[in-house]
């Protein structure tokens, strides 16, 4: 049985990007423990959801997190993603 965690792969991916806005998706995939293709899908979801934007920076991508975007689940929707990232980055 696979171990479970409190955060989803989407959350883990966003944490990786928050810690390094120029991180390569290959490195995110390795850190999260998923495929690079899965990471690409997650980043696409985060962009479509308004949590993330991407700008080309030479040959690399630079990601920007929309800290004001609210969490998606009804139980959590009063909280902003920036609050979650701040809390989790303080404990790391």
Phi and psi in radians as a Rosetta constraint file:
Dihedral C 1 N 2 CA 2 C 2 CIRCULARHARMONIC -1.276 0.35
Dihedral N 2 CA 2 C 2 N 3 CIRCULARHARMONIC 2.413 0.35
Dihedral C 2 N 3 CA 3 C 3 CIRCULARHARMONIC -1.147 0.35
Dihedral N 3 CA 3 C 3 N 4 CIRCULARHARMONIC 2.618 0.35
Dihedral C 3 N 4 CA 4 C 4 CIRCULARHARMONIC -1.958 0.35
Dihedral N 4 CA 4 C 4 N 5 CIRCULARHARMONIC 2.803 0.35
Dihedral C 4 N 5 CA 5 C 5 CIRCULARHARMONIC -2.328 0.35
Dihedral N 5 CA 5 C 5 N 6 CIRCULARHARMONIC 2.923 0.35
Dihedral C 5 N 6 CA 6 C 6 CIRCULARHARMONIC -1.342 0.35
Dihedral N 6 CA 6 C 6 N 7 CIRCULARHARMONIC -0.413 0.35
Dihedral C 6 N 7 CA 7 C 7 CIRCULARHARMONIC -1.818 0.35
Dihedral N 7 CA 7 C 7 N 8 CIRCULARHARMONIC 2.613 0.35
Dihedral C 7 N 8 CA 8 C 8 CIRCULARHARMONIC -1.443 0.35
Dihedral N 8 CA 8 C 8 N 9 CIRCULARHARMONIC 3.037 0.35
Dihedral C 8 N 9 CA 9 C 9 CIRCULARHARMONIC -1.088 0.35
Dihedral N 9 CA 9 C 9 N 10 CIRCULARHARMONIC -0.538 0.35
Dihedral C 9 N 10 CA 10 C 10 CIRCULARHARMONIC -1.096 0.35
Dihedral N 10 CA 10 C 10 N 11 CIRCULARHARMONIC -0.778 0.35
Dihedral C 10 N 11 CA 11 C 11 CIRCULARHARMONIC -1.131 0.35
Dihedral N 11 CA 11 C 11 N 12 CIRCULARHARMONIC -0.744 0.35
Dihedral C 11 N 12 CA 12 C 12 CIRCULARHARMONIC -1.118 0.35
Dihedral N 12 CA 12 C 12 N 13 CIRCULARHARMONIC -0.715 0.35
Dihedral C 12 N 13 CA 13 C 13 CIRCULARHARMONIC -1.089 0.35
Dihedral N 13 CA 13 C 13 N 14 CIRCULARHARMONIC -0.776 0.35
Dihedral C 13 N 14 CA 14 C 14 CIRCULARHARMONIC -1.115 0.35
Dihedral N 14 CA 14 C 14 N 15 CIRCULARHARMONIC -0.668 0.35
Dihedral C 14 N 15 CA 15 C 15 CIRCULARHARMONIC -1.095 0.35
Dihedral N 15 CA 15 C 15 N 16 CIRCULARHARMONIC -0.725 0.35
Dihedral C 15 N 16 CA 16 C 16 CIRCULARHARMONIC -1.082 0.35
Dihedral N 16 CA 16 C 16 N 17 CIRCULARHARMONIC -0.763 0.35
Dihedral C 16 N 17 CA 17 C 17 CIRCULARHARMONIC -1.191 0.35
Dihedral N 17 CA 17 C 17 N 18 CIRCULARHARMONIC -0.656 0.35
Dihedral C 17 N 18 CA 18 C 18 CIRCULARHARMONIC -1.107 0.35
Dihedral N 18 CA 18 C 18 N 19 CIRCULARHARMONIC -0.604 0.35
Dihedral C 18 N 19 CA 19 C 19 CIRCULARHARMONIC -1.377 0.35
Dihedral N 19 CA 19 C 19 N 20 CIRCULARHARMONIC -0.379 0.35
Dihedral C 19 N 20 CA 20 C 20 CIRCULARHARMONIC -2.672 0.35
Dihedral N 20 CA 20 C 20 N 21 CIRCULARHARMONIC 1.669 0.35
Dihedral C 20 N 21 CA 21 C 21 CIRCULARHARMONIC -1.090 0.35
Dihedral N 21 CA 21 C 21 N 22 CIRCULARHARMONIC -0.211 0.35
Dihedral C 21 N 22 CA 22 C 22 CIRCULARHARMONIC -1.893 0.35
Dihedral N 22 CA 22 C 22 N 23 CIRCULARHARMONIC 0.269 0.35
Dihedral C 22 N 23 CA 23 C 23 CIRCULARHARMONIC -1.071 0.35
Dihedral N 23 CA 23 C 23 N 24 CIRCULARHARMONIC 2.510 0.35
Dihedral C 23 N 24 CA 24 C 24 CIRCULARHARMONIC -1.409 0.35
Dihedral N 24 CA 24 C 24 N 25 CIRCULARHARMONIC 2.531 0.35
Dihedral C 24 N 25 CA 25 C 25 CIRCULARHARMONIC -1.088 0.35
Dihedral N 25 CA 25 C 25 N 26 CIRCULARHARMONIC -0.521 0.35
Dihedral C 25 N 26 CA 26 C 26 CIRCULARHARMONIC -1.054 0.35
Dihedral N 26 CA 26 C 26 N 27 CIRCULARHARMONIC -0.727 0.35
Dihedral C 26 N 27 CA 27 C 27 CIRCULARHARMONIC -1.237 0.35
Dihedral N 27 CA 27 C 27 N 28 CIRCULARHARMONIC -0.636 0.35
Dihedral C 27 N 28 CA 28 C 28 CIRCULARHARMONIC -1.093 0.35
Dihedral N 28 CA 28 C 28 N 29 CIRCULARHARMONIC -0.817 0.35
Dihedral C 28 N 29 CA 29 C 29 CIRCULARHARMONIC -0.993 0.35
Dihedral N 29 CA 29 C 29 N 30 CIRCULARHARMONIC -0.786 0.35
Dihedral C 29 N 30 CA 30 C 30 CIRCULARHARMONIC -1.112 0.35
Dihedral N 30 CA 30 C 30 N 31 CIRCULARHARMONIC -0.739 0.35
Dihedral C 30 N 31 CA 31 C 31 CIRCULARHARMONIC -1.171 0.35
Dihedral N 31 CA 31 C 31 N 32 CIRCULARHARMONIC -0.702 0.35
Dihedral C 31 N 32 CA 32 C 32 CIRCULARHARMONIC -1.396 0.35
Dihedral N 32 CA 32 C 32 N 33 CIRCULARHARMONIC -0.504 0.35
Dihedral C 32 N 33 CA 33 C 33 CIRCULARHARMONIC 1.561 0.35
Dihedral N 33 CA 33 C 33 N 34 CIRCULARHARMONIC 0.592 0.35
Dihedral C 33 N 34 CA 34 C 34 CIRCULARHARMONIC -2.258 0.35
Dihedral N 34 CA 34 C 34 N 35 CIRCULARHARMONIC 3.039 0.35
Dihedral C 34 N 35 CA 35 C 35 CIRCULARHARMONIC -1.326 0.35
Dihedral N 35 CA 35 C 35 N 36 CIRCULARHARMONIC 2.810 0.35
Dihedral C 35 N 36 CA 36 C 36 CIRCULARHARMONIC -1.128 0.35
Dihedral N 36 CA 36 C 36 N 37 CIRCULARHARMONIC -0.633 0.35
Dihedral C 36 N 37 CA 37 C 37 CIRCULARHARMONIC -1.123 0.35
Dihedral N 37 CA 37 C 37 N 38 CIRCULARHARMONIC -0.728 0.35
Dihedral C 37 N 38 CA 38 C 38 CIRCULARHARMONIC -1.096 0.35
Dihedral N 38 CA 38 C 38 N 39 CIRCULARHARMONIC -0.678 0.35
Dihedral C 38 N 39 CA 39 C 39 CIRCULARHARMONIC -1.101 0.35
Dihedral N 39 CA 39 C 39 N 40 CIRCULARHARMONIC -0.727 0.35
Dihedral C 39 N 40 CA 40 C 40 CIRCULARHARMONIC -1.062 0.35
Dihedral N 40 CA 40 C 40 N 41 CIRCULARHARMONIC -0.727 0.35
Dihedral C 40 N 41 CA 41 C 41 CIRCULARHARMONIC -1.127 0.35
Dihedral N 41 CA 41 C 41 N 42 CIRCULARHARMONIC -0.725 0.35
Dihedral C 41 N 42 CA 42 C 42 CIRCULARHARMONIC -1.124 0.35
Dihedral N 42 CA 42 C 42 N 43 CIRCULARHARMONIC -0.794 0.35
Dihedral C 42 N 43 CA 43 C 43 CIRCULARHARMONIC -1.062 0.35
Dihedral N 43 CA 43 C 43 N 44 CIRCULARHARMONIC -0.704 0.35
Dihedral C 43 N 44 CA 44 C 44 CIRCULARHARMONIC -1.069 0.35
Dihedral N 44 CA 44 C 44 N 45 CIRCULARHARMONIC -0.767 0.35
Dihedral C 44 N 45 CA 45 C 45 CIRCULARHARMONIC -1.033 0.35
Dihedral N 45 CA 45 C 45 N 46 CIRCULARHARMONIC -0.774 0.35
Dihedral C 45 N 46 CA 46 C 46 CIRCULARHARMONIC -1.155 0.35
Dihedral N 46 CA 46 C 46 N 47 CIRCULARHARMONIC -0.625 0.35
Dihedral C 46 N 47 CA 47 C 47 CIRCULARHARMONIC -1.189 0.35
Dihedral N 47 CA 47 C 47 N 48 CIRCULARHARMONIC -0.835 0.35
Dihedral C 47 N 48 CA 48 C 48 CIRCULARHARMONIC -1.072 0.35
Dihedral N 48 CA 48 C 48 N 49 CIRCULARHARMONIC -0.586 0.35
Dihedral C 48 N 49 CA 49 C 49 CIRCULARHARMONIC -1.390 0.35
Dihedral N 49 CA 49 C 49 N 50 CIRCULARHARMONIC -0.089 0.35
Dihedral C 49 N 50 CA 50 C 50 CIRCULARHARMONIC 1.471 0.35
Dihedral N 50 CA 50 C 50 N 51 CIRCULARHARMONIC 0.180 0.35
Dihedral C 50 N 51 CA 51 C 51 CIRCULARHARMONIC -1.494 0.35
Dihedral N 51 CA 51 C 51 N 52 CIRCULARHARMONIC -0.357 0.35
Dihedral C 51 N 52 CA 52 C 52 CIRCULARHARMONIC -2.536 0.35
Dihedral N 52 CA 52 C 52 N 53 CIRCULARHARMONIC 2.536 0.35
Dihedral C 52 N 53 CA 53 C 53 CIRCULARHARMONIC -2.286 0.35
Dihedral N 53 CA 53 C 53 N 54 CIRCULARHARMONIC 2.785 0.35
Dihedral C 53 N 54 CA 54 C 54 CIRCULARHARMONIC -2.315 0.35
Dihedral N 54 CA 54 C 54 N 55 CIRCULARHARMONIC 2.438 0.35
Dihedral C 54 N 55 CA 55 C 55 CIRCULARHARMONIC -2.294 0.35
Dihedral N 55 CA 55 C 55 N 56 CIRCULARHARMONIC 2.394 0.35
Dihedral C 55 N 56 CA 56 C 56 CIRCULARHARMONIC -1.229 0.35
Dihedral N 56 CA 56 C 56 N 57 CIRCULARHARMONIC 2.293 0.35
Dihedral C 56 N 57 CA 57 C 57 CIRCULARHARMONIC -2.238 0.35
Dihedral N 57 CA 57 C 57 N 58 CIRCULARHARMONIC 1.490 0.35
Dihedral C 57 N 58 CA 58 C 58 CIRCULARHARMONIC 1.212 0.35
Dihedral N 58 CA 58 C 58 N 59 CIRCULARHARMONIC -2.159 0.35
Dihedral C 58 N 59 CA 59 C 59 CIRCULARHARMONIC -1.602 0.35
Dihedral N 59 CA 59 C 59 N 60 CIRCULARHARMONIC -0.056 0.35
Dihedral C 59 N 60 CA 60 C 60 CIRCULARHARMONIC -1.907 0.35
Dihedral N 60 CA 60 C 60 N 61 CIRCULARHARMONIC 2.884 0.35
Dihedral C 60 N 61 CA 61 C 61 CIRCULARHARMONIC -1.753 0.35
Dihedral N 61 CA 61 C 61 N 62 CIRCULARHARMONIC 2.543 0.35
Dihedral C 61 N 62 CA 62 C 62 CIRCULARHARMONIC -2.088 0.35
Dihedral N 62 CA 62 C 62 N 63 CIRCULARHARMONIC 2.187 0.35
Dihedral C 62 N 63 CA 63 C 63 CIRCULARHARMONIC -1.767 0.35
Dihedral N 63 CA 63 C 63 N 64 CIRCULARHARMONIC 2.528 0.35
Dihedral C 63 N 64 CA 64 C 64 CIRCULARHARMONIC -2.192 0.35
Dihedral N 64 CA 64 C 64 N 65 CIRCULARHARMONIC 2.248 0.35
Dihedral C 64 N 65 CA 65 C 65 CIRCULARHARMONIC -1.629 0.35
Dihedral N 65 CA 65 C 65 N 66 CIRCULARHARMONIC 2.339 0.35
Dihedral C 65 N 66 CA 66 C 66 CIRCULARHARMONIC -1.519 0.35
Dihedral N 66 CA 66 C 66 N 67 CIRCULARHARMONIC 1.595 0.35
Dihedral C 66 N 67 CA 67 C 67 CIRCULARHARMONIC -1.113 0.35
Dihedral N 67 CA 67 C 67 N 68 CIRCULARHARMONIC -0.362 0.35
Dihedral C 67 N 68 CA 68 C 68 CIRCULARHARMONIC -1.462 0.35
Dihedral N 68 CA 68 C 68 N 69 CIRCULARHARMONIC -0.189 0.35
Dihedral C 68 N 69 CA 69 C 69 CIRCULARHARMONIC -1.149 0.35
Dihedral N 69 CA 69 C 69 N 70 CIRCULARHARMONIC 2.362 0.35
Dihedral C 69 N 70 CA 70 C 70 CIRCULARHARMONIC -1.449 0.35
Dihedral N 70 CA 70 C 70 N 71 CIRCULARHARMONIC 2.637 0.35
Dihedral C 70 N 71 CA 71 C 71 CIRCULARHARMONIC -1.097 0.35
Dihedral N 71 CA 71 C 71 N 72 CIRCULARHARMONIC 2.748 0.35
Dihedral C 71 N 72 CA 72 C 72 CIRCULARHARMONIC -1.513 0.35
Dihedral N 72 CA 72 C 72 N 73 CIRCULARHARMONIC -0.630 0.35
Dihedral C 72 N 73 CA 73 C 73 CIRCULARHARMONIC -1.263 0.35
Dihedral N 73 CA 73 C 73 N 74 CIRCULARHARMONIC 2.454 0.35
Dihedral C 73 N 74 CA 74 C 74 CIRCULARHARMONIC -0.949 0.35
Dihedral N 74 CA 74 C 74 N 75 CIRCULARHARMONIC -0.596 0.35
Dihedral C 74 N 75 CA 75 C 75 CIRCULARHARMONIC -1.173 0.35
Dihedral N 75 CA 75 C 75 N 76 CIRCULARHARMONIC -0.542 0.35
Dihedral C 75 N 76 CA 76 C 76 CIRCULARHARMONIC -1.844 0.35
Dihedral N 76 CA 76 C 76 N 77 CIRCULARHARMONIC -0.105 0.35
Dihedral C 76 N 77 CA 77 C 77 CIRCULARHARMONIC -1.088 0.35
Dihedral N 77 CA 77 C 77 N 78 CIRCULARHARMONIC -0.275 0.35
Dihedral C 77 N 78 CA 78 C 78 CIRCULARHARMONIC -1.375 0.35
Dihedral N 78 CA 78 C 78 N 79 CIRCULARHARMONIC -0.178 0.35
Dihedral C 78 N 79 CA 79 C 79 CIRCULARHARMONIC -1.740 0.35
Dihedral N 79 CA 79 C 79 N 80 CIRCULARHARMONIC 2.563 0.35
Dihedral C 79 N 80 CA 80 C 80 CIRCULARHARMONIC -1.642 0.35
Dihedral N 80 CA 80 C 80 N 81 CIRCULARHARMONIC 2.659 0.35
Dihedral C 80 N 81 CA 81 C 81 CIRCULARHARMONIC -1.077 0.35
Dihedral N 81 CA 81 C 81 N 82 CIRCULARHARMONIC -0.576 0.35
Dihedral C 81 N 82 CA 82 C 82 CIRCULARHARMONIC -1.069 0.35
Dihedral N 82 CA 82 C 82 N 83 CIRCULARHARMONIC -0.616 0.35
Dihedral C 82 N 83 CA 83 C 83 CIRCULARHARMONIC -1.123 0.35
Dihedral N 83 CA 83 C 83 N 84 CIRCULARHARMONIC -0.765 0.35
Dihedral C 83 N 84 CA 84 C 84 CIRCULARHARMONIC -1.118 0.35
Dihedral N 84 CA 84 C 84 N 85 CIRCULARHARMONIC -0.803 0.35
Dihedral C 84 N 85 CA 85 C 85 CIRCULARHARMONIC -1.103 0.35
Dihedral N 85 CA 85 C 85 N 86 CIRCULARHARMONIC -0.680 0.35
Dihedral C 85 N 86 CA 86 C 86 CIRCULARHARMONIC -1.115 0.35
Dihedral N 86 CA 86 C 86 N 87 CIRCULARHARMONIC -0.817 0.35
Dihedral C 86 N 87 CA 87 C 87 CIRCULARHARMONIC -1.041 0.35
Dihedral N 87 CA 87 C 87 N 88 CIRCULARHARMONIC -0.822 0.35
Dihedral C 87 N 88 CA 88 C 88 CIRCULARHARMONIC -1.259 0.35
Dihedral N 88 CA 88 C 88 N 89 CIRCULARHARMONIC -0.546 0.35
Dihedral C 88 N 89 CA 89 C 89 CIRCULARHARMONIC -1.300 0.35
Dihedral N 89 CA 89 C 89 N 90 CIRCULARHARMONIC -0.456 0.35
Dihedral C 89 N 90 CA 90 C 90 CIRCULARHARMONIC -1.258 0.35
Dihedral N 90 CA 90 C 90 N 91 CIRCULARHARMONIC -0.466 0.35
Dihedral C 90 N 91 CA 91 C 91 CIRCULARHARMONIC -1.580 0.35
Dihedral N 91 CA 91 C 91 N 92 CIRCULARHARMONIC -0.183 0.35
